[in-house]
Amino acid sequence: MTTTMDKTNQVTVIGLGAMGAVLARLLLGKGYAVTAWNRSREKAQPLVNQGAVFTADLAAAIQASPVIIICVTDYRTTNDLLGTDAISALLAGRLLVQLSTGTPQDARDAAAWAHSKGASYLDGAILATPSQMGRPDTPIFLSGTADAYRQGEPLLKALAGTLLYMGEAAGAAAAWDLSVLSSMFGMMMGFFHGARIMEAEGIPVDALGGMIAEIAPVLGEMVKDTSRDIRQENYGAPESSLEICASTFDLLIRQAGEAGINAEIPTATLQLFNKARTAGYGHERLAAVIKTLRARA
């Protein structure tokens, strides 16, 4: 006979891709009773060897636990899996934790749908690779009702040491996730061009990576100051004007021509700077670029 205490220790993981399999393994390691569902048993076998229960019956997987973690390709796949009347009827009274990737609107739609089925809903965005999961510094953005967060928090701490609850607005976690990813990949695009400069000059690329890691706090401070300027609509009295910043990209493009390397990244960025210049923002702070982007929206 299953006791209430036993039931609170049970969790179902739907989706055993690279990330889902790691989530299930971490939960097992923390003593959770894990039921795993996947389209094929092959991916589940290593988890079964560690004590997980595998079922190919999605209805049985949902009925097995009060908390359902779903980590699949996207929200559309989630809808395909859970959207039938027979399956969705089983969600009432359960907590659905969505750890697939999507937009804030995806999250809002999913929350409304889950609530209409009588389920609690927590939307999550994992800001890490599978190999980084379970570490104290691994972050997961989360949003949903405070009650849903309180219910899911102990279990989610098995997956990541840094749970960032961003409030009750269902789309908040996805908004934070996409904003951070945009910042990260924007930086990576700049790094890739910097790597080509280093290669052209015969300097090891990993030396650049090491230097960026060392000066990361200074770069982060620049981003923080610029974000404050945008929030306060403070564009005047620049220490380094938008015009001066834009000239950096004129220089990058010229260097690329001299070295015979690809100039697509600085050229694309210069186009944005030139729109800001044309709009008359050249003598304002770098943050004034945001006004050009707002106009495009």
C-alpha positions as CSV (number, residue, x, y, z in Angstrom):
1,M,0.0,0.0,0.0
2,T,1.4,3.4,-1.0
3,T,1.6,5.9,1.8
4,T,1.1,9.7,1.4
5,M,4.8,10.1,2.2
6,D,5.7,7.7,-0.6
7,K,3.5,9.5,-3.0
8,T,5.1,12.9,-2.4
9,N,8.4,11.3,-3.3
10,Q,7.2,10.2,-6.7
11,V,7.8,12.0,-9.9
12,T,7.2,11.2,-13.6
13,V,9.6,12.4,-16.3
14,I,8.2,12.6,-19.8
15,G,10.9,12.7,-22.5
16,L,14.3,11.1,-22.2
17,G,16.4,13.1,-24.6
18,A,19.8,14.4,-23.6
19,M,18.4,16.7,-20.9
20,G,15.4,14.6,-19.8
21,A,17.6,11.6,-19.1
22,V,19.9,13.7,-16.9
23,L,16.9,15.1,-15.0
24,A,15.7,11.6,-14.3
25,R,19.1,10.4,-13.2
26,L,19.6,13.3,-10.8
27,L,16.2,12.7,-9.3
28,L,17.0,9.1,-8.8
29,G,20.3,10.1,-7.1
30,K,18.3,12.2,-4.6
31,G,16.1,9.3,-3.6
32,Y,13.0,10.1,-5.7
33,A,10.9,7.3,-7.1
34,V,11.0,8.1,-10.8
35,T,8.6,6.9,-13.5
36,A,10.0,7.5,-16.9
37,W,8.1,7.7,-20.2
38,N,9.7,7.8,-23.6
39,R,8.6,6.7,-27.1
40,S,11.2,3.9,-27.0
41,R,12.5,1.9,-24.1
42,E,16.1,2.0,-25.4
43,K,16.8,5.5,-23.9
44,A,15.2,4.5,-20.6
45,Q,17.2,1.3,-20.0
46,P,20.2,3.0,-18.2
47,L,17.7,4.7,-15.9
48,V,15.8,1.4,-15.3
49,N,19.2,-0.1,-14.3
50,Q,19.4,2.6,-11.7
51,G,16.0,2.0,-10.3
52,A,13.6,4.0,-12.5
53,V,10.3,2.5,-13.6
54,F,9.7,2.7,-17.3
55,T,6.3,2.6,-19.0
56,A,5.4,3.1,-22.6
57,D,1.8,3.8,-21.4
58,L,1.6,7.6,-21.1
59,A,-1.6,7.4,-19.1
60,A,0.1,5.1,-16.6
61,A,3.1,7.4,-16.4
62,I,0.9,10.4,-15.5
63,Q,-1.1,8.4,-12.9
64,A,2.0,7.2,-11.2
65,S,3.0,10.6,-9.7
66,P,1.7,13.8,-8.3
67,V,4.4,15.8,-10.2
68,I,4.9,15.5,-13.9
69,I,8.1,16.9,-15.4
70,I,8.0,17.2,-19.2
71,C,11.2,17.9,-21.1
72,V,10.6,17.4,-24.9
73,T,11.5,19.3,-28.0
74,D,9.0,22.1,-27.7
75,Y,5.5,23.0,-26.5
76,R,3.9,21.7,-29.7
77,T,5.3,18.3,-28.9
78,T,3.9,18.6,-25.4
79,N,0.5,19.4,-26.8
80,D,0.7,16.4,-29.1
81,L,1.4,14.2,-26.1
82,L,-0.9,15.6,-23.5
83,G,-3.6,17.2,-25.5
84,T,-6.0,14.3,-26.0
85,D,-9.1,14.2,-23.8
86,A,-8.1,10.9,-22.3
87,I,-4.7,12.1,-21.2
88,S,-5.5,15.6,-20.2
89,A,-8.3,14.4,-17.9
90,L,-5.6,12.7,-15.8
91,L,-3.8,15.9,-15.0
92,A,-6.3,17.2,-12.5
93,G,-4.8,17.8,-9.1
94,R,-1.2,17.2,-10.4
95,L,1.7,19.7,-10.8
96,L,2.9,20.0,-14.4
97,V,6.4,21.3,-14.7
98,Q,7.2,22.3,-18.2
99,L,11.0,22.3,-18.9
100,S,10.8,22.4,-22.7
101,T,11.9,25.4,-24.7
102,G,9.5,28.0,-25.9
103,T,8.3,31.6,-25.9
104,P,6.5,33.6,-23.3
105,Q,3.3,33.2,-25.3
106,D,3.8,29.4,-25.4
107,A,4.1,29.5,-21.6
108,R,1.0,31.6,-21.1
109,D,-1.0,29.3,-23.4
110,A,0.3,26.2,-21.6
111,A,-0.5,27.6,-18.2
112,A,-4.1,28.5,-19.2
113,W,-4.6,25.1,-20.7
114,A,-3.2,23.2,-17.7
115,H,-5.3,25.3,-15.3
116,S,-8.4,24.5,-17.4
117,K,-7.7,20.8,-16.8
118,G,-7.4,21.3,-13.1
119,A,-3.6,21.0,-12.9
120,S,-1.1,23.3,-11.3
121,Y,1.5,24.6,-13.7
122,L,5.1,25.7,-13.4
123,D,7.0,26.9,-16.4
124,G,10.8,26.5,-16.3
125,A,13.7,27.4,-18.5
126,I,17.0,25.6,-17.9
127,L,20.0,27.8,-18.6
128,A,22.6,25.0,-18.8
129,T,23.8,22.1,-20.8
130,P,23.0,18.5,-19.6
131,S,26.5,18.1,-18.3
132,Q,26.1,21.2,-16.1
133,M,23.0,20.0,-14.4
134,G,23.0,19.3,-10.7
135,R,25.7,21.8,-9.8
136,P,25.2,24.5,-7.2
137,D,25.6,27.3,-9.8
138,T,23.2,25.7,-12.4
139,P,20.3,28.1,-12.9
140,I,16.7,27.4,-13.8
141,F,14.3,30.2,-14.4
142,L,10.8,29.4,-13.1
143,S,7.4,31.1,-13.2
144,G,3.9,30.3,-12.2
145,T,1.7,30.6,-9.1
146,A,3.4,30.8,-5.8
147,D,1.7,27.6,-4.7
148,A,3.0,25.7,-7.7
149,Y,6.5,27.0,-7.0
150,R,6.3,25.9,-3.3
151,Q,5.2,22.5,-4.4
152,G,7.9,22.0,-7.0
153,E,10.8,23.7,-5.2
154,P,12.1,20.8,-3.2
155,L,12.2,18.5,-6.2
156,L,13.7,21.0,-8.5
157,K,16.5,21.7,-6.1
158,A,17.7,18.2,-7.0
159,L,18.2,19.4,-10.6
160,A,19.9,22.8,-10.1
161,G,21.3,24.7,-7.1
162,T,20.1,28.1,-8.3
163,L,16.3,28.3,-8.7
164,L,15.3,31.7,-10.0
165,Y,11.6,32.2,-9.3
166,M,10.6,35.1,-11.5
167,G,7.0,35.5,-10.3
168,E,3.5,34.5,-11.1
169,A,3.3,35.7,-14.7
170,A,3.5,32.4,-16.6
171,G,5.7,33.8,-19.4
172,A,8.3,35.4,-17.2
173,A,10.7,32.4,-17.1
174,A,10.7,32.1,-20.9
175,A,11.2,35.9,-21.3
176,W,14.2,35.8,-19.0
177,D,15.6,32.7,-20.7
178,L,15.4,34.2,-24.2
179,S,16.8,37.5,-23.1
180,V,19.8,35.8,-21.5
181,L,20.3,33.6,-24.5
182,S,20.1,36.6,-26.9
183,S,22.8,38.3,-24.8
184,M,25.0,35.1,-24.6
185,F,24.8,34.3,-28.3
186,G,25.3,38.0,-29.3
187,M,28.5,37.8,-27.2
188,M,29.5,34.6,-28.9
189,M,29.0,36.1,-32.4
190,G,31.4,38.8,-31.4
191,F,33.8,36.2,-30.0
192,F,33.7,34.3,-33.2
193,H,34.8,37.4,-35.2
194,G,37.5,38.1,-32.5
195,A,38.7,34.5,-32.9
196,R,39.3,35.1,-36.6
197,I,41.3,38.2,-35.8
198,M,43.4,36.2,-33.4
199,E,43.9,33.5,-36.0
200,A,44.8,36.0,-38.7
201,E,47.5,37.4,-36.3
202,G,48.8,34.0,-35.3
203,I,47.6,34.3,-31.7
204,P,46.0,31.3,-30.0
205,V,42.2,31.6,-29.9
206,D,42.0,30.1,-26.4
207,A,44.1,33.0,-25.1
208,L,41.1,35.3,-26.1
209,G,38.7,33.1,-24.3
210,G,40.8,33.1,-21.2
211,M,41.1,36.9,-21.3
212,I,37.3,37.4,-21.7
213,A,36.7,35.1,-18.7
214,E,39.1,37.2,-16.6
215,I,37.6,40.6,-17.5
216,A,34.0,39.3,-17.4
217,P,33.1,41.4,-14.3
218,V,34.1,44.6,-16.1
219,L,32.1,43.6,-19.2
220,G,29.1,42.7,-17.0
221,E,29.3,46.1,-15.3
222,M,29.1,47.8,-18.7
223,V,26.0,45.8,-19.6
224,K,24.5,46.6,-16.2
225,D,25.1,50.3,-16.6
226,T,23.6,50.3,-20.1
227,S,20.5,48.5,-18.8
228,R,20.1,51.2,-16.2
229,D,20.4,53.9,-18.8
230,I,17.6,52.3,-20.9
231,R,15.4,51.9,-17.8
232,Q,15.9,55.5,-16.9
233,E,15.8,56.8,-20.5
234,N,19.2,58.3,-19.8
235,Y,21.0,58.9,-23.1
236,G,22.8,62.2,-22.6
237,A,26.3,63.1,-21.4
238,P,28.1,59.9,-22.6
239,E,31.5,58.9,-21.5
240,S,31.8,57.1,-24.9
241,S,29.3,58.2,-27.4
242,L,27.4,56.0,-29.8
243,E,29.4,57.6,-32.6
244,I,32.7,56.5,-31.0
245,C,31.4,53.0,-30.4
246,A,30.2,52.8,-34.0
247,S,33.7,53.7,-35.2
248,T,35.0,50.5,-33.7
249,F,33.0,48.6,-36.3
250,D,34.4,50.7,-39.1
251,L,37.8,49.6,-37.8
252,L,36.8,46.0,-37.5
253,I,35.6,46.0,-41.1
254,R,38.8,47.6,-42.3
255,Q,40.9,45.1,-40.4
256,A,38.9,42.2,-41.9
257,G,39.7,43.6,-45.4
258,E,43.4,43.9,-44.6
259,A,43.6,40.4,-43.2
260,G,41.3,38.8,-45.8
261,I,38.8,37.4,-43.2
262,N,35.0,37.3,-43.1
263,A,33.4,40.6,-42.1
264,E,29.7,39.6,-41.8
265,I,29.4,40.0,-38.1
266,P,30.8,43.5,-37.7
267,T,29.0,44.6,-41.0
268,A,25.6,43.5,-39.7
269,T,26.2,45.2,-36.4
270,L,27.4,48.4,-38.1
271,Q,24.0,48.5,-39.9
272,L,22.3,48.9,-36.6
273,F,24.7,51.6,-35.5
274,N,24.2,53.4,-38.8
275,K,20.4,53.5,-38.3
276,A,21.0,55.1,-34.9
277,R,23.4,57.6,-36.5
278,T,20.9,58.5,-39.1
279,A,18.2,58.9,-36.5
280,G,20.5,61.5,-34.8
281,Y,21.6,59.5,-31.8
282,G,25.3,59.6,-32.6
283,H,26.2,62.0,-29.7
284,E,24.1,60.1,-27.2
285,R,25.0,57.1,-25.0
286,L,25.3,53.6,-26.5
287,A,22.0,52.8,-24.9
288,A,20.3,55.0,-27.5
289,V,20.6,52.0,-30.0
290,I,17.5,50.7,-28.2
291,K,15.4,53.6,-29.6
292,T,16.2,52.4,-33.1
293,L,15.2,48.9,-32.2
294,R,11.9,50.1,-30.7
295,A,11.2,52.0,-33.9
296,R,11.7,48.9,-35.9
297,A,9.2,47.0,-33.7
